Amino acid sequence: MAEPLDVDILNAFMARLTTPALTSPATPIAYPMVAYTPVSGVKYLAVHPIMRAEPFHPGLSFAGHTERRGILQIDAVIPDNIGEPNGLRLAALVAARFPIGTDLIAGAYRLRLYKEPTIAAAVKDAPWVRYPVSIPYLVIT
């Protein structure tokens, strides 16, 4: 039985994120809805469930196709008090892994990264600091 499209989308993103490893040694990843306990003082990535985004033209379709837009957010998380450049470097590595124009395979569909990923301002989450990276995508079904 085929997976639901949302599962295929998440799997496509996770495969891109983890292969090859983003850093050496590999940065730990906290996956959505999977128990994870951060190691004190060790940076990690936190993947958040895919958020649906409204289509640019609600109500319009392409010859009977449905446009699915969404945003995957991956937080680059570093220990507090080690300096903003460290978090920005990790966030930039995540963003660079998902460049505009990249196509991923999500089950039977093509997932297109149609906008450049964005890095938001740092968010303190003591004893951590999070740098959210938002990755917009489009799937036409």
C-alpha positions, 0 to 999 in steps of 0.5 A: 500500500502506498504511503500518504503523500504527507509521509512521502514528502517528509521522507523526501526531506529527511533523505535530503537532510541526512544523506550525506551527513550535514556536518562531520561528525554528524549533527544529531537530529530530533525527528518529528514526534520521536522522543529525543533528549538533547545532550547538554552542550551539543548542537542538534537539528530539530525537524518540525512537522510540515505546515501547509501553506495556502496556494497563491491562487485559491480556487484555481487548479492546473487542468484538474491538478491540485497544488500543494504548497507547504513549509518544512521548518528545521531549527538549528539548535546550539547551546546558549552563550557560544555566540550567534555566528555558530548558530548562523553557520549551522542554519546556513548549512541547513538552508544550503542543503535545500537550494531553490530549484531542487526537485525531490521525489515524494512517492509518485510526485515531484516535490519542487523547492520553489523559493530560497529557504529563509533563516529567521531571527534567533529564539532563546529557549534556555539553555538553547538558542534556535535558528529556524530555517523555513523551506517552502515547497510545492507538489502538484498532484 
